């Protein structure tokens, strides 16, 4: 499979775990590039961290029935209103630390 427009091959993954590995690899590559050639930008650091967290989140919650019910699918509306889904995903990616 190639990306639309540029013909570049798209990364392949066949499971939530492989997607998590792909995100971790992208995060590692971005961290390395940031250290070597991007001025150790804190913005870039945060983007790389978000990629890693997103991969972990996907691995953890992909098959979770409660998450599926909340977000819905192509046939059933989830319990979360559309405008709240991004915030809910953010909360899964950045869970609250116990006090």
C-alpha contacts under 8 A as a table, 3 or more apart, distances in Angstrom:
res1	aa1	res2	aa2	distance
1	X	9	X	5.89
1	X	10	X	5.93
2	X	6	X	7.77
2	X	7	X	5.09
2	X	8	X	5.17
2	X	9	X	4.26
2	X	10	X	5.23
3	X	6	X	6.04
3	X	7	X	5.44
3	X	8	X	5.45
3	X	9	X	6.20
3	X	10	X	5.87
4	X	7	X	6.37
11	X	22	X	7.78
13	X	16	X	7.87
13	X	18	X	5.22
13	X	19	X	5.60
13	X	22	X	7.60
14	X	18	X	6.25
14	X	19	X	7.51
15	X	18	X	5.15
15	X	19	X	6.32
16	X	19	X	5.04
16	X	20	X	6.19
16	X	58	X	6.26
16	X	59	X	4.77
16	X	62	X	6.85
17	X	20	X	4.94
17	X	21	X	6.21
17	X	59	X	5.42
18	X	21	X	4.92
18	X	22	X	6.10
19	X	22	X	4.93
19	X	23	X	6.21
19	X	55	X	6.22
19	X	58	X	7.68
19	X	59	X	7.51
20	X	23	X	5.14
20	X	24	X	6.14
20	X	52	X	7.40
20	X	54	X	7.62
20	X	55	X	3.83
20	X	56	X	5.55
20	X	58	X	6.81
20	X	59	X	6.00
21	X	24	X	4.99
21	X	25	X	6.06
21	X	55	X	7.06
22	X	25	X	5.08
22	X	26	X	6.22
22	X	55	X	7.54
23	X	26	X	5.08
23	X	27	X	6.09
23	X	51	X	5.49
23	X	52	X	5.42
23	X	54	X	7.26
23	X	55	X	5.13
24	X	27	X	4.97
24	X	28	X	6.11
24	X	51	X	6.86
24	X	52	X	4.78
24	X	55	X	6.72
25	X	28	X	5.08
25	X	29	X	6.14
26	X	29	X	5.09
26	X	30	X	6.07
26	X	48	X	7.42
26	X	51	X	7.23
26	X	52	X	7.89
27	X	30	X	5.11
27	X	31	X	6.09
27	X	47	X	7.92
27	X	48	X	4.38
27	X	49	X	6.51
27	X	51	X	5.72
27	X	52	X	5.69
28	X	31	X	5.12
28	X	32	X	6.18
28	X	48	X	7.28
29	X	32	X	5.13
29	X	33	X	6.11
30	X	33	X	5.06
30	X	34	X	5.93
30	X	44	X	7.45
30	X	45	X	7.85
30	X	48	X	5.93
31	X	34	X	5.02
31	X	35	X	6.25
31	X	44	X	7.54
31	X	45	X	6.30
31	X	48	X	6.27
32	X	35	X	5.18
32	X	36	X	6.19
33	X	36	X	5.11
33	X	37	X	5.49
33	X	38	X	6.32
34	X	37	X	5.59
34	X	38	X	4.33
34	X	39	X	6.14
34	X	40	X	5.02
34	X	41	X	6.56
34	X	44	X	6.68
34	X	45	X	7.34
35	X	38	X	6.38
35	X	39	X	6.42
35	X	40	X	4.97
36	X	39	X	7.22
36	X	40	X	7.70
37	X	40	X	7.85
38	X	41	X	6.40
40	X	44	X	7.53
40	X	45	X	7.44
41	X	44	X	5.23
41	X	45	X	6.27
42	X	45	X	4.83
42	X	46	X	6.18
43	X	46	X	5.16
43	X	47	X	6.33
44	X	47	X	5.03
44	X	48	X	6.21
45	X	48	X	5.20
45	X	49	X	6.17
46	X	49	X	4.97
46	X	50	X	6.04
47	X	50	X	5.02
47	X	51	X	6.28
48	X	51	X	5.12
48	X	52	X	6.45
49	X	52	X	5.21
49	X	53	X	6.18
50	X	53	X	5.04
50	X	54	X	5.91
50	X	93	X	7.67
51	X	54	X	5.09
51	X	55	X	6.31
52	X	55	X	5.27
52	X	56	X	6.43
53	X	56	X	5.09
53	X	57	X	6.01
53	X	93	X	5.68
53	X	94	X	7.60
54	X	57	X	4.97
54	X	58	X	6.10
54	X	93	X	5.86
55	X	58	X	5.17
55	X	59	X	6.27
56	X	59	X	5.11
56	X	60	X	6.13
56	X	93	X	7.99
57	X	60	X	5.12
57	X	61	X	5.95
57	X	62	X	7.90
57	X	92	X	6.55
57	X	93	X	5.71
58	X	61	X	5.41
58	X	62	X	5.27
59	X	62	X	5.91
60	X	63	X	7.67
60	X	64	X	7.66
61	X	64	X	4.94
61	X	67	X	6.62
62	X	67	X	7.74
62	X	68	X	7.77
63	X	67	X	7.90
63	X	68	X	7.35
64	X	67	X	5.35
64	X	68	X	6.25
65	X	68	X	5.04
65	X	69	X	6.07
66	X	69	X	5.08
66	X	70	X	6.12
67	X	70	X	5.02
67	X	71	X	6.11
68	X	71	X	5.35
68	X	72	X	5.58
68	X	73	X	7.37
68	X	78	X	7.43
69	X	72	X	5.30
69	X	78	X	5.30
69	X	79	X	6.39
70	X	78	X	4.64
70	X	79	X	4.57
70	X	80	X	5.16
71	X	77	X	7.39
71	X	78	X	4.56
71	X	79	X	6.61
71	X	80	X	5.90
71	X	85	X	6.81
72	X	75	X	7.72
72	X	76	X	5.52
72	X	77	X	4.77
72	X	78	X	3.54
72	X	79	X	7.11
72	X	80	X	7.98
73	X	76	X	5.46
73	X	77	X	6.47
73	X	78	X	7.07
74	X	77	X	7.77
78	X	81	X	7.28
80	X	84	X	6.19
80	X	85	X	6.24
81	X	84	X	5.43
81	X	85	X	6.68
82	X	85	X	5.48
83	X	86	X	7.07
84	X	87	X	5.48
84	X	88	X	6.21
85	X	88	X	4.97
85	X	89	X	6.10
86	X	89	X	5.10
86	X	90	X	6.14
87	X	90	X	4.96
87	X	91	X	6.20
88	X	91	X	5.06
88	X	92	X	6.44
89	X	92	X	5.08
89	X	93	X	6.23
90	X	93	X	5.02
90	X	94	X	5.91
91	X	94	X	5.08
91	X	95	X	5.30
91	X	96	X	7.59
92	X	95	X	5.46
